[in-house]
Amino acid sequence: MTRLADAKPVHLGHAARADGAWRLYIFADSSDPTASTSRVRELCDYLSSDASPVTRYTPKGADPDSVIDVRAVFQQGHDELEVGQLPAVLLPKKGDFAITDYEKAYCPDPKAEDIFDLRGINRDTGCIVVVRPDQHVANVLPLQGHQALSDFFAGVLIDAR
């Protein structure tokens, strides 16, 4: 993988810290993720909404990725996407000074095997992979599976509101 913000090669599994957070890995479909009609954009808008499990289970005052860390893997190369056009959930503001975290978006590494091919992810539909804090895959959902994602976390986490 290549991190979008700085084109640094990164192994996706090494990008996550052992911090007790759940991970949502959004594997984008083939459409332009910055377009307003994109399934990834719709999912990210949902994840920023009040109905979102990210919003619902994150305690007030905590970093937005402290309970559910959202990351995205796009099919486009790092030179084809503009970081500043990504949805807000992929550019969370963190810490006392609300500094933007630019390390949530990834692209294929042209020098490595493509993760979509390696993991058998459908390029036309994409998917959401829910990973437990112990790094085991807990669920795989379609990009439009907003309610299924909420239902999953409702059975696992306690509402922070």
DSSP file (Angstrom, degrees, kcal/mol; ACC not computed):
  #  RESIDUE AA STRUCTURE BP1 BP2  ACC     N-H-->O    O-->H-N    N-H-->O    O-->H-N    TCO  KAPPA ALPHA  PHI   PSI    X-CA   Y-CA   Z-CA
    1    1 A M              0   0    0      0, 0.0     9,-2.3     0, 0.0     2,-0.4   0.000 360.0 360.0 360.0 156.9    0.0    0.0    0.0
    2    2 A T  E     -AB   9 107A   0    105,-3.0   105,-2.9     7,-0.3     2,-0.3  -0.996 360.0-123.1-124.6 128.2    1.0    3.6   -0.4
    3    3 A R  E  >  - B   0 106A   0      5,-3.0     4,-2.0    -2,-0.4     5,-0.4  -0.559  19.5-140.5 -70.6 131.7   -0.2    6.2    2.0
    4    4 A L  T  4 S+     0   0    0    101,-2.5    79,-0.2    -2,-0.3    -1,-0.1   0.895  92.2  57.2 -62.2 -43.8   -2.1    8.9    0.0
    5    5 A A  T  4 S+     0   0    0     97,-0.5    -1,-0.2   100,-0.5    98,-0.1   0.834 129.2   7.5 -62.8 -36.5   -0.8   11.9    1.9
    6    6 A D  T  4 S-     0   0    0     -3,-0.3    -1,-0.2     2,-0.1    -2,-0.2   0.343  92.7-119.1-131.5   6.3    2.9   11.4    1.4
    7    7 A A     <  +     0   0    0     -4,-2.0    -3,-0.2     1,-0.2    -2,-0.1   0.734  58.2 156.1  60.7  24.6    3.2    8.4   -1.0
    8    8 A K        -     0   0    0     -5,-0.4    -5,-3.0     1,-0.1     2,-0.2  -0.686  48.3-117.6 -82.4 130.1    5.0    6.4    1.6
    9    9 A P  B     +A    2   0A   0      0, 0.0     2,-0.4     0, 0.0    -7,-0.3  -0.509  44.0 173.2 -65.9 130.5    4.8    2.6    1.2
   10   10 A V        -     0   0    0     -9,-2.3     2,-0.6    -2,-0.2    99,-0.1  -1.000  36.1-126.3-141.6 137.4    3.0    1.2    4.3
   11   11 A H    >>  -     0   0    0     -2,-0.4     3,-1.6     1,-0.2     4,-0.8  -0.775  25.0-138.3 -81.2 124.2    1.8   -2.3    5.1
   12   12 A L  H >> S+     0   0    0     -2,-0.6     3,-1.0     1,-0.3     4,-0.6   0.853 101.5  54.7 -55.6 -39.6   -1.8   -1.8    6.0
   13   13 A G  H 34 S+     0   0    0      1,-0.2    -1,-0.3     2,-0.2     3,-0.2   0.752 107.2  51.5 -66.2 -23.5   -1.6   -4.1    9.0
   14   14 A H  H <4 S+     0   0    0     -3,-1.6    -1,-0.2     1,-0.2    -2,-0.2   0.568  94.0  72.9 -88.8  -9.9    1.3   -2.1   10.4
   15   15 A A  H << S+     0   0    0     -3,-1.0     2,-0.3    -4,-0.8    -1,-0.2   0.777  82.8  81.2 -75.5 -25.9   -0.6    1.2   10.2
   16   16 A A  S  < S-     0   0    0     -4,-0.6     2,-0.2    -3,-0.2     7,-0.0  -0.622  73.5-140.8 -85.2 138.5   -2.9    0.4   13.1
   17   17 A R        -     0   0    0     -2,-0.3     2,-1.8     1,-0.0     4,-0.3  -0.592  25.2-110.0 -90.8 157.8   -1.6    0.8   16.6
   18   18 A A  S    S+     0   0    0     -2,-0.2   116,-0.0     1,-0.2    -1,-0.0  -0.604  74.3 128.5 -83.6  77.0   -2.4   -1.6   19.5
   19   19 A D  S    S-     0   0    0     -2,-1.8    -1,-0.2     2,-0.2     3,-0.1   0.271  80.1-104.6-120.7   8.6   -4.7    1.0   21.2
   20   20 A G  S    S+     0   0    0    113,-0.3     2,-0.2     1,-0.3   114,-0.1   0.490  75.4 135.7  82.5   2.9   -7.9   -1.0   21.7
   21   21 A A        -     0   0    0     -4,-0.3    -1,-0.3   112,-0.2    47,-0.2  -0.544  55.1-123.6 -85.1 149.6   -9.8    0.6   18.9
   22   22 A W  E     -c   68   0A   0     45,-3.1    47,-3.2    -2,-0.2     2,-0.4  -0.528  28.9-137.9 -76.7 157.0  -12.0   -1.2   16.4
   23   23 A R  E     -cD  69 131A   0    108,-2.5   108,-2.9    45,-0.2     2,-0.6  -0.970  14.2-163.5-123.1 137.4  -11.0   -0.6   12.7
   24   24 A L  E     -cD  70 130A   0     45,-2.9    47,-3.0    -2,-0.4     2,-0.7  -0.976  10.2-166.7-113.4 114.8  -13.2    0.0    9.7
   25   25 A Y  E     -cD  71 129A   0    104,-2.8   104,-2.7    -2,-0.6     2,-0.7  -0.911   6.2-157.6-102.3 114.7  -11.3   -0.5    6.5
   26   26 A I  E     -cD  72 128A   0     45,-3.1    47,-3.4    -2,-0.7     2,-0.8  -0.835   2.1-162.5 -93.0 114.8  -13.2    0.8    3.6
   27   27 A F  E     -cD  73 127A   0    100,-3.1   100,-2.1    -2,-0.7    47,-0.2  -0.882  25.9-135.0 -98.0 107.9  -12.1   -0.8    0.3
   28   28 A A        -     0   0    0     45,-2.7    98,-0.2    -2,-0.8    97,-0.1  -0.164   6.0-122.2 -68.0 151.4  -13.4    1.6   -2.3
   29   29 A D        -     0   0    0     96,-0.3    46,-0.4    95,-0.1    95,-0.2  -0.152  42.7 -90.0 -74.9-176.3  -15.3    0.7   -5.4
   30   30 A S  S    S+     0   0    0     93,-0.9    94,-0.1    94,-0.2    95,-0.1   0.558  94.2 101.2 -80.7  -6.8  -13.9    1.8   -8.7
   31   31 A S  S    S-     0   0    0     93,-0.2    44,-0.2     1,-0.1     9,-0.0  -0.237  92.3 -81.5 -74.0 167.0  -15.7    5.1   -8.9
   32   32 A D    >   -     0   0    0      1,-0.2     3,-1.5     2,-0.1     6,-0.2  -0.571  37.9-153.1 -68.4 114.3  -14.1    8.5   -8.0
   33   33 A P  T 3  S+     0   0    0      0, 0.0    -1,-0.2     0, 0.0     5,-0.1   0.648  91.3  59.0 -68.8 -13.3  -14.3    8.6   -4.2
   34   34 A T  T 3  S+     0   0    0     52,-0.1     2,-0.1     6,-0.0    -2,-0.1   0.584  82.4 104.0 -89.9 -10.1  -14.3   12.4   -4.2
   35   35 A A  S X  S-     0   0    0     -3,-1.5     3,-1.6     1,-0.1     6,-0.3  -0.446  78.1-127.7 -71.7 144.4  -17.5   12.6   -6.3
   36   36 A S  T 3  S+     0   0    0      1,-0.3    -1,-0.1    -2,-0.1    -2,-0.0   0.736 109.3  52.5 -65.1 -21.8  -20.7   13.5   -4.4
   37   37 A T  T 3  S+     0   0    0     -5,-0.1    -1,-0.3     4,-0.1     2,-0.1   0.382  82.4 121.9 -94.4   3.0  -22.4   10.4   -5.8
   38   38 A S    <>  -     0   0    0     -3,-1.6     4,-2.4    -6,-0.2     5,-0.2  -0.380  65.2-135.6 -68.7 142.0  -19.7    8.0   -4.8
   39   39 A R  H  > S+     0   0    0      2,-0.2     4,-2.4     1,-0.2     5,-0.2   0.849 109.1  53.1 -64.0 -34.2  -20.6    5.0   -2.5
   40   40 A V  H  > S+     0   0    0      2,-0.2     4,-2.8     1,-0.2    -1,-0.2   0.919 108.7  48.7 -66.7 -42.9  -17.5    5.8   -0.4
   41   41 A R  H  > S+     0   0    0     -6,-0.3     4,-2.7     2,-0.2    -2,-0.2   0.919 111.7  49.7 -61.6 -43.9  -18.5    9.4    0.0
   42   42 A E  H  X S+     0   0    0     -4,-2.4     4,-2.2     2,-0.2    -2,-0.2   0.914 112.7  47.3 -61.3 -43.1  -22.0    8.3    1.0
   43   43 A L  H  X S+     0   0    0     -4,-2.4     4,-2.6     2,-0.2    -2,-0.2   0.928 112.7  48.4 -63.8 -45.4  -20.6    5.9    3.6
   44   44 A C  H  X S+     0   0    0     -4,-2.8     4,-1.0     2,-0.2    -2,-0.2   0.880 109.9  52.1 -64.9 -37.7  -18.1    8.5    4.9
   45   45 A D  H  < S+     0   0    0     -4,-2.7     3,-0.5     2,-0.2     4,-0.5   0.917 111.0  48.5 -62.1 -42.3  -21.0   11.1    5.2
   46   46 A Y  H >< S+     0   0    0     -4,-2.2     3,-1.4     1,-0.2     6,-0.3   0.916 107.3  54.7 -61.7 -43.5  -22.9    8.5    7.2
   47   47 A L  H 3< S+     0   0    0     -4,-2.6     8,-0.3     1,-0.3    -1,-0.2   0.706 109.1  49.3 -66.4 -18.5  -19.9    7.8    9.4
   48   48 A S  T 3< S+     0   0    0     -4,-1.0    -1,-0.3    -3,-0.5    -2,-0.2   0.508  97.4  94.3 -92.5  -7.2  -19.8   11.5   10.2
   49   49 A S  S X  S-     0   0    0     -3,-1.4     3,-1.0    -4,-0.5     6,-0.4  -0.258  89.9-107.7 -84.1 170.3  -23.5   11.8   11.0
   50   50 A D  T 3  S+     0   0    0      1,-0.2    -1,-0.1     5,-0.1    -4,-0.1   0.751 118.7  58.4 -66.6 -25.0  -25.3   11.5   14.4
   51   51 A A  T 3  S+     0   0    0     -5,-0.1    -1,-0.2     4,-0.1    -4,-0.1   0.601  85.2 109.7 -79.1 -11.9  -26.6    8.0   13.4
   52   52 A S  S <> S-     0   0    0     -3,-1.0     4,-2.7    -6,-0.3     5,-0.2  -0.312  72.5-134.6 -68.9 143.3  -23.1    6.7   12.9
   53   53 A P  H  > S+     0   0    0      0, 0.0     4,-2.1     0, 0.0     5,-0.2   0.816 107.9  60.1 -64.0 -28.5  -21.5    4.2   15.2
   54   54 A V  H  > S+     0   0    0      2,-0.2     4,-0.7     1,-0.2    14,-0.2   0.949 113.1  35.7 -62.3 -47.8  -18.3    6.4   15.2
   55   55 A T  H  4 S+     0   0    0     -6,-0.4     3,-0.4    -8,-0.3    -1,-0.2   0.907 117.8  52.8 -70.0 -43.4  -20.3    9.3   16.6
   56   56 A R  H  < S+     0   0    0     -4,-2.7   104,-2.4     1,-0.2   105,-0.6   0.830 116.5  34.9 -65.6 -35.7  -22.5    7.2   18.8
   57   57 A Y  H  < S+     0   0    0     -4,-2.1    -1,-0.2   102,-0.2    -2,-0.2   0.427  92.1  97.4-105.9   0.7  -19.8    5.3   20.6
   58   58 A T  S  < S-     0   0    0     -4,-0.7     3,-0.1    -3,-0.4   102,-0.0  -0.808  76.4-123.3 -90.9 122.0  -17.0    7.9   20.9
   59   59 A P    >   -     0   0    0      0, 0.0     3,-2.1     0, 0.0     7,-0.1  -0.269  36.2 -90.2 -62.2 148.4  -17.0    9.6   24.3
   60   60 A K  T 3  S+     0   0    0    100,-0.4     3,-0.1     1,-0.3   101,-0.0  -0.351 114.3  18.6 -58.6 134.0  -17.3   13.4   24.3
   61   61 A G  T 3  S+     0   0    0      1,-0.3    -1,-0.3    -3,-0.1     2,-0.1   0.290  98.4 118.9  86.9  -9.7  -13.9   15.0   24.2
   62   62 A A  S <  S-     0   0    0     -3,-2.1    -1,-0.3     1,-0.1    -4,-0.0  -0.493  78.1 -88.7 -84.4 158.1  -12.1   11.9   22.9
   63   63 A D    >   -     0   0    0     -2,-0.1     3,-2.0     1,-0.1     4,-0.3  -0.376  39.8-116.8 -60.9 144.8  -10.3   11.7   19.5
   64   64 A P  T 3  S+     0   0    0      0, 0.0     4,-0.4     0, 0.0     3,-0.2   0.695 114.0  45.0 -62.2 -18.8  -12.8   10.8   16.8
   65   65 A D  T 3  S+     0   0    0      1,-0.1    -2,-0.1     2,-0.1     4,-0.1   0.201  81.7 101.9-107.2  15.9  -10.8    7.6   16.0
   66   66 A S  S <  S+     0   0    0     -3,-2.0     3,-0.1     2,-0.1    -1,-0.1   0.771  98.2  19.0 -73.5 -25.6  -10.3    6.5   19.7
   67   67 A V  S    S+     0   0    0      1,-0.3   -45,-3.1    -4,-0.3     2,-0.5   0.770 139.0  22.7-108.9 -46.6  -13.1    3.8   19.6
   68   68 A I  E    S-c   22   0A   0     -4,-0.4     2,-0.6   -47,-0.2    -1,-0.3  -0.959  71.5-158.5-128.2 112.4  -13.6    3.2   15.8
   69   69 A D  E     -c   23   0A   0    -47,-3.2   -45,-2.9    -2,-0.5     2,-0.5  -0.812   9.9-154.8 -94.5 117.4  -10.7    4.0   13.6
   70   70 A V  E     +c   24   0A   0     -2,-0.6     2,-0.3    19,-0.3   -45,-0.2  -0.811  19.4 167.8 -99.2 128.9  -11.8    4.6    9.9
   71   71 A R  E     -c   25   0A   0    -47,-3.0   -45,-3.1    -2,-0.5     2,-0.4  -0.961  17.2-150.0-135.1 153.7   -9.4    4.0    7.1
   72   72 A A  E     -ce  26 105A   0     32,-2.7    34,-2.3    -2,-0.3     2,-0.5  -0.965   7.2-159.0-130.4 144.4   -9.9    3.8    3.4
   73   73 A V  E     -ce  27 106A   0    -47,-3.4   -45,-2.7    -2,-0.4    34,-0.2  -0.983  20.0-163.4-119.9 118.1   -8.1    2.0    0.6
   74   74 A F        -     0   0    0     32,-3.0   -44,-0.1    -2,-0.5     4,-0.1  -0.593  23.8-137.9 -99.4 160.4   -8.7    3.4   -2.9
   75   75 A Q  S    S+     0   0    0    -46,-0.4    -1,-0.1   -44,-0.2   -45,-0.1   0.706  80.3  88.4 -87.3 -22.8   -8.1    1.9   -6.3
   76   76 A Q  S    S-     0   0    0      1,-0.1    -2,-0.2    31,-0.1     5,-0.1  -0.367  86.7-103.7 -73.5 155.3   -6.7    5.1   -7.8
   77   77 A G    >>  -     0   0    0     30,-0.2     3,-2.0     1,-0.1     4,-0.6  -0.319  31.2-106.3 -74.2 162.4   -3.0    5.9   -7.5
   78   78 A H  T 34 S+     0   0    0     30,-0.4     3,-0.3     1,-0.3    -1,-0.1   0.729 121.1  55.7 -64.3 -20.8   -1.7    8.4   -5.0
   79   79 A D  T 34 S+     0   0    0      1,-0.2    -1,-0.3     3,-0.1    -2,-0.0   0.437 102.1  58.1 -89.7   0.5   -1.1   10.8   -7.8
   80   80 A E  T <4 S+     0   0    0     -3,-2.0     2,-0.3     2,-0.0    -2,-0.2   0.549  99.0  62.6-103.9 -11.5   -4.7   10.7   -9.0
   81   81 A L  S  < S-     0   0    0     -4,-0.6     2,-0.6    -3,-0.3     3,-0.1  -0.892  70.8-137.6-119.7 147.2   -6.4   11.8   -5.7
   82   82 A E    >   -     0   0    0     -2,-0.3     3,-1.9     1,-0.1     4,-0.2  -0.909  10.0-148.3-103.5 120.1   -6.2   15.0   -3.8
   83   83 A V  G >  S+     0   0    0     -2,-0.6     3,-1.9     1,-0.3    -1,-0.1   0.880  95.9  60.0 -54.5 -42.5   -6.0   14.6    0.0
   84   84 A G  G 3  S+     0   0    0      1,-0.3    -1,-0.3    -3,-0.1     7,-0.0   0.624  98.3  59.5 -65.2 -13.3   -7.9   17.8    0.7
   85   85 A Q  G <  S+     0   0    0     -3,-1.9    -1,-0.3     2,-0.0    -2,-0.2   0.406  81.4 111.1 -95.1   1.6  -10.9   16.5   -1.2
   86   86 A L  S <  S-     0   0    0     -3,-1.9   -52,-0.1    -4,-0.2     5,-0.0  -0.365  80.7 -91.1 -72.6 155.2  -11.4   13.4    1.0
   87   87 A P    >   -     0   0    0      0, 0.0     3,-1.7     0, 0.0     4,-0.2  -0.286  37.4-111.2 -63.2 153.4  -14.4   13.2    3.4
   88   88 A A  G >  S+     0   0    0      1,-0.3     3,-1.9     2,-0.2    -2,-0.1   0.802 113.8  65.7 -58.2 -33.7  -13.9   14.6    6.9
   89   89 A V  G 3  S+     0   0    0      1,-0.3    -1,-0.3   -45,-0.1   -19,-0.3   0.757 102.5  49.7 -64.2 -21.6  -14.0   11.2    8.6
   90   90 A L  G <  S+     0   0    0     -3,-1.7    14,-0.5     1,-0.2    -1,-0.3   0.397 112.9  47.9 -94.0   1.7  -10.8   10.4    6.7
   91   91 A L  S <  S-     0   0    0     -3,-1.9    -1,-0.2    -4,-0.2    11,-0.1  -0.422  82.7-179.7-133.1  57.1   -9.2   13.6    7.9
   92   92 A P        -     0   0    0      0, 0.0     9,-2.8     0, 0.0     2,-0.5  -0.274  26.1-130.7 -67.3 146.2  -10.0   13.6   11.6
   93   93 A K  E     -G  100   0B   0      7,-0.2     2,-0.3    -5,-0.0     7,-0.2  -0.853  37.6-178.1 -95.6 127.0   -8.8   16.5   13.8
   94   94 A K  E   > +G   99   0B   0      5,-2.5     5,-2.2    -2,-0.5     3,-0.3  -0.867  25.7  16.3-132.5 157.0   -7.1   15.1   16.9
   95   95 A G  T > 5S-     0   0    0     -2,-0.3     3,-1.5     3,-0.2    -2,-0.0  -0.036  98.9 -50.0  79.5 179.6   -5.5   16.1   20.1
   96   96 A D  T 3 5S+     0   0    0      1,-0.3    -1,-0.2     2,-0.1     0, 0.0   0.769 139.2  43.9 -61.0 -28.3   -5.5   19.3   22.1
   97   97 A F  T 3 5S-     0   0    0     -3,-0.3    -1,-0.3     2,-0.0    -2,-0.2   0.302 106.8-123.1-103.9   9.3   -4.6   21.3   19.1
   98   98 A A  T < 5 -     0   0    0     -3,-1.5     2,-0.3     1,-0.2    -3,-0.2   0.909  41.9-177.5  50.4  51.2   -7.1   19.6   16.7
   99   99 A I  E   < -G   94   0B   0     -5,-2.2    -5,-2.5    -6,-0.1     2,-0.2  -0.637  29.2-111.8 -81.7 135.0   -4.3   18.7   14.2
  100  100 A T  E     -G   93   0B   0     -2,-0.3     2,-0.7    -7,-0.2    -7,-0.2  -0.476  20.9-140.4 -70.4 130.4   -5.5   16.9   11.1
  101  101 A D        -     0   0    0     -9,-2.8     3,-0.3    -2,-0.2    -1,-0.1  -0.841  20.0-179.1 -91.5 112.4   -4.5   13.2   10.8
  102  102 A Y        +     0   0    0     -2,-0.7   -97,-0.5     1,-0.2     3,-0.5   0.272  60.1  89.1 -94.4  10.2   -3.6   12.6    7.2
  103  103 A E        +     0   0    0      1,-0.2    -1,-0.2   -99,-0.1   -12,-0.1  -0.078  60.7  86.7-103.5  34.9   -2.7    8.9    7.6
  104  104 A K  S    S+     0   0    0    -14,-0.5   -32,-2.7    -3,-0.3     2,-0.4   0.474  74.4  71.4-109.9  -5.2   -6.2    7.4    7.0
  105  105 A A  E     - e   0  72A   0     -3,-0.5  -101,-2.5   -34,-0.2  -100,-0.5  -0.939  56.3-178.8-122.9 137.3   -6.2    7.0    3.2
  106  106 A Y  E     -Be   3  73A   0    -34,-2.3   -32,-3.0    -2,-0.4  -103,-0.2  -0.905   9.1-164.8-133.8 157.0   -4.2    4.5    1.1
  107  107 A C  E     -B    2   0A   0   -105,-2.9  -105,-3.0    -2,-0.3   -30,-0.2  -0.872  41.5 -76.9-133.1 164.6   -3.7    3.6   -2.5
  108  108 A P        -     0   0    0      0, 0.0   -30,-0.4     0, 0.0     6,-0.1  -0.348  41.3-126.1 -63.3 145.1   -2.2    0.6   -4.3
  109  109 A D    >   -     0   0    0      4,-0.2     3,-1.9     1,-0.1   -32,-0.0  -0.851  11.6-149.8 -90.6 117.5    1.6    0.5   -4.4
  110  110 A P  T 3  S+     0   0    0      0, 0.0    -1,-0.1     0, 0.0     4,-0.1   0.691  96.6  53.1 -64.0 -15.4    2.6    0.1   -8.0
  111  111 A K  T 3  S+     0   0    0      2,-0.1     2,-0.3    -3,-0.0     3,-0.0   0.429 107.7  56.8 -97.4  -0.1    5.7   -1.9   -6.9
  112  112 A A  S <  S-     0   0    0     -3,-1.9     2,-0.1     1,-0.0     3,-0.1  -0.788  99.6 -77.3-126.2 168.6    3.7   -4.4   -4.8
  113  113 A E        -     0   0    0     -2,-0.3    -4,-0.2     1,-0.1     2,-0.2  -0.436  57.7-103.7 -65.7 138.2    0.9   -6.9   -5.3
  114  114 A D     >  -     0   0    0      1,-0.1     4,-2.9    -2,-0.1     3,-0.2  -0.459  20.8-143.4 -69.0 128.4   -2.4   -5.2   -5.5
  115  115 A I  H  > S+     0   0    0      1,-0.2     4,-2.3    -2,-0.2     6,-0.3   0.805  99.3  57.9 -65.1 -30.9   -4.4   -5.6   -2.2
  116  116 A F  H  4>S+     0   0    0      2,-0.2     5,-2.2     1,-0.2     4,-0.5   0.918 113.9  38.6 -65.0 -42.3   -7.7   -5.9   -4.1
  117  117 A D  H >45S+     0   0    0     -3,-0.2     3,-0.7     3,-0.2    -2,-0.2   0.916 115.5  53.1 -70.7 -44.3   -6.4   -8.8   -6.1
  118  118 A L  H 3<5S+     0   0    0     -4,-2.9    -2,-0.2     1,-0.2    -3,-0.2   0.862 118.6  34.5 -60.5 -39.0   -4.5  -10.3   -3.1
  119  119 A R  T 3<5S-     0   0    0     -4,-2.3    -1,-0.2    -5,-0.2    -2,-0.2   0.374 108.6-117.7-101.1   2.7   -7.7  -10.3   -0.9
  120  120 A G  T < 5 +     0   0    0     -3,-0.7     2,-0.4    -4,-0.5    -3,-0.2   0.855  51.6 167.4  67.3  35.5  -10.2  -11.1   -3.6
  121  121 A I      < -     0   0    0     -5,-2.2     2,-0.4    -6,-0.3    -1,-0.2  -0.717  40.9-116.4 -87.7 129.2  -12.1   -7.8   -3.1
  122  122 A N     >  -     0   0    0     -2,-0.4     4,-2.6     4,-0.2     3,-0.2  -0.483  18.9-154.0 -66.2 120.8  -14.6   -7.0   -5.9
  123  123 A R  T  4 S+     0   0    0     -2,-0.4   -93,-0.9     1,-0.2    -1,-0.2   0.770  90.5  53.6 -70.0 -26.3  -13.4   -3.9   -7.6
  124  124 A D  T  4 S+     0   0    0    -95,-0.2    -1,-0.2     1,-0.1   -93,-0.2   0.835 123.5  22.8 -78.1 -32.7  -16.9   -2.9   -8.8
  125  125 A T  T  4 S-     0   0    0     -3,-0.2    18,-0.5   -96,-0.1   -96,-0.3   0.732  84.7-165.6-107.7 -27.6  -18.6   -3.1   -5.4
  126  126 A G     <  -     0   0    0     -4,-2.6     2,-0.3   -98,-0.2    17,-0.2  -0.140  13.5-138.5  63.5-171.5  -15.8   -2.6   -2.8
  127  127 A C  E     -D   27   0A   0   -100,-2.1  -100,-3.1    15,-0.2     2,-0.5  -0.980  10.0-111.2-170.5 170.2  -16.6   -3.5    0.9
  128  128 A I  E     -DF  26 141A   0     13,-3.3    13,-2.8    -2,-0.3     2,-0.6  -0.976  25.6-159.8-112.6 128.5  -16.2   -2.5    4.5
  129  129 A V  E     -DF  25 140A   0   -104,-2.7  -104,-2.8    -2,-0.5     2,-0.6  -0.954   5.1-155.2-110.8 120.6  -14.0   -4.8    6.7
  130  130 A V  E     -DF  24 139A   0      9,-2.9     8,-3.0    -2,-0.6     9,-1.4  -0.843  12.7-167.8 -96.2 123.8  -14.7   -4.5   10.4
  131  131 A V  E     -DF  23 137A   0   -108,-2.9  -108,-2.5    -2,-0.6     6,-0.2  -0.949  15.1-131.3-119.3 129.7  -11.6   -5.5   12.5
  132  132 A R    >   -     0   0    0      4,-3.0     3,-2.2    -2,-0.5  -111,-0.1  -0.198  34.2-100.3 -68.4 165.0  -11.7   -6.2   16.2
  133  133 A P  T 3  S+     0   0    0      0, 0.0  -113,-0.3     0, 0.0  -112,-0.2   0.763 124.9  59.1 -59.8 -24.0   -9.1   -4.6   18.5
  134  134 A D  T 3  S-     0   0    0      2,-0.1     3,-0.1  -114,-0.1    -2,-0.1   0.283 121.9-108.5 -89.0  12.5   -7.2   -7.9   18.5
  135  135 A Q  S <  S+     0   0    0     -3,-2.2     2,-0.4     1,-0.3  -113,-0.0   0.584  74.8 134.9  75.3  15.0   -6.9   -7.6   14.7
  136  136 A H        -     0   0    0      1,-0.0    -4,-3.0     2,-0.0     2,-0.4  -0.756  63.7-110.3 -90.5 141.6   -9.4  -10.4   13.8
  137  137 A V  E     +F  131   0A   0     -2,-0.4    -6,-0.3    -6,-0.2     3,-0.1  -0.582  36.8 177.7 -70.8 123.4  -11.9   -9.7   11.1
  138  138 A A  E     -     0   0A   0     -8,-3.0     2,-0.3    -2,-0.4    -7,-0.2   0.708  61.1  -5.4 -99.7 -26.7  -15.3   -9.5   12.7
  139  139 A N  E     -F  130   0A   0     -9,-1.4    -9,-2.9     2,-0.0     2,-0.4  -0.980  48.3-149.9-165.3 152.2  -17.5   -8.6    9.7
  140  140 A V  E     +F  129   0A   0     -2,-0.3   -11,-0.2   -11,-0.2    -3,-0.0  -0.994  28.8 174.3-129.7 124.7  -17.4   -7.8    6.0
  141  141 A L  E     -F  128   0A   0    -13,-2.8   -13,-3.3    -2,-0.4     2,-0.1  -0.866  33.9-100.4-129.3 158.3  -20.2   -5.6    4.7
  142  142 A P    >   -     0   0    0      0, 0.0     3,-2.1     0, 0.0   -15,-0.2  -0.393  40.0-108.9 -71.5 158.9  -21.2   -3.9    1.5
  143  143 A L  T 3  S+     0   0    0    -18,-0.5   -16,-0.1     1,-0.3   -17,-0.1   0.791 122.1  51.0 -59.2 -27.9  -20.4   -0.2    1.1
  144  144 A Q  T 3  S+     0   0    0      1,-0.2     2,-1.6     2,-0.1     3,-0.4   0.333  78.3 107.7 -90.7   7.9  -24.1    0.6    1.4
  145  145 A G    <>  +     0   0    0     -3,-2.1     4,-2.2     1,-0.2     5,-0.2  -0.212  33.0 139.1 -81.9  47.6  -24.5   -1.6    4.5
  146  146 A H  H  > S+     0   0    0     -2,-1.6     4,-2.2     1,-0.2    -1,-0.2   0.927  72.6  43.1 -58.9 -49.6  -24.9    1.5    6.8
  147  147 A Q  H  > S+     0   0    0     -3,-0.4     4,-2.9     1,-0.2    -1,-0.2   0.895 112.6  52.8 -67.6 -39.1  -27.7   -0.1    8.9
  148  148 A A  H  > S+     0   0    0      2,-0.2     4,-2.2     1,-0.2    -1,-0.2   0.876 109.2  50.8 -62.9 -36.7  -25.9   -3.4    9.2
  149  149 A L  H  X S+     0   0    0     -4,-2.2     4,-2.1     2,-0.2    -2,-0.2   0.926 112.0  46.2 -65.5 -45.4  -22.8   -1.6   10.4
  150  150 A S  H  X S+     0   0    0     -4,-2.2     4,-1.9     1,-0.2    -2,-0.2   0.912 112.6  50.6 -62.3 -43.2  -24.8    0.2   13.0
  151  151 A D  H  X S+     0   0    0     -4,-2.9     4,-1.0     2,-0.2    -2,-0.2   0.894 108.1  53.5 -63.1 -40.1  -26.6   -3.0   14.1
  152  152 A F  H >< S+     0   0    0     -4,-2.2     3,-0.9     1,-0.2     4,-0.2   0.960 112.4  42.1 -59.1 -52.4  -23.3   -4.8   14.4
  153  153 A F  H >X S+     0   0    0     -4,-2.1     4,-3.1     1,-0.2     3,-1.3   0.788 104.7  65.4 -70.0 -25.8  -21.8   -2.2   16.7
  154  154 A A  H 3< S+     0   0    0     -4,-1.9    -1,-0.2     1,-0.3    -2,-0.2   0.802 102.8  50.0 -63.8 -27.3  -25.0   -1.9   18.7
  155  155 A G  T << S+     0   0    0     -4,-1.0    -1,-0.3    -3,-0.9    -2,-0.2   0.489 121.9  31.6 -86.0  -3.5  -24.4   -5.5   19.8
  156  156 A V  T <4 S+     0   0    0     -3,-1.3     2,-0.2    -4,-0.2    -2,-0.2   0.729 111.2  50.5-121.9 -41.2  -20.9   -4.9   20.8
  157  157 A L  S  < S-     0   0    0     -4,-3.1     2,-0.5    -5,-0.1    -1,-0.1  -0.626  70.9-120.3-109.7 162.3  -20.4   -1.3   22.2
  158  158 A I        -     0   0    0     -2,-0.2     2,-0.1  -101,-0.1    -3,-0.1  -0.866  38.1-104.8-103.0 132.5  -22.1    0.9   24.7
  159  159 A D        -     0   0    0     -2,-0.5  -102,-0.2     1,-0.2  -103,-0.1  -0.321  24.8-157.6 -56.6 126.9  -23.6    4.2   23.6
  160  160 A A              0   0    0   -104,-2.4  -100,-0.4     1,-0.2  -103,-0.2   0.550 360.0 360.0 -85.2  -8.9  -21.3    7.0   24.8
  161  161 A R              0   0    0   -105,-0.6    -1,-0.2  -102,-0.1  -104,-0.1   0.481 360.0 360.0 -81.9 360.0  -24.1    9.6   24.6
